[in-house]
Amino acid sequence: MKALALVLLAVLSPPVIAQTACPAAGDVAQSHLLGTWRAEVEGRNSATLHLEKHPEYAESVSGHLDRGERRSQVAGEVEDGELTLEESADGVHIAATWLGDVVEGSCGREVRGTWTLDGQPTGVPFVLRKQ
């Protein structure tokens, strides 16, 4: 009788849903970057950033940045909570660099830093928010 009760309990109980822990900023990895992001660069229109696994480098990302009808390629990585992305209009030359920090407490869903055009001495602030 006890065995039957245990079997019924196991069969009729709702499944336990695993909860994903919120990673600390320094623990954010490539897998947390994958997906669609809203990119806001000070003084510019917002853009949409799409990141996926890099086809050649296991812990890196690649993708594209859409600014209206203009699309740029991007590639980069996150290490110890620091994001580095390189942006290219032609897939060969670096047009801009994104250097930022994962915001603590954002569960890897927000990055803040500086976007710098190639050849410029200073950059402007940016915010990336995962959609």
Buried (B, 14 or more C-beta within 10 A) or exposed (E): EEEEEEEEEEEEEEEEEEEEEEBEBEBBEBEBBBBEBEBBBEEEEEBBBBBEBBEEEEEBBBBBBBBEEEEBBBBBBBEEBBBBBBBBBEEEEBBBBBBBBBBEEBBBBBBBBBBBEEEEEEBEEBBBBBE
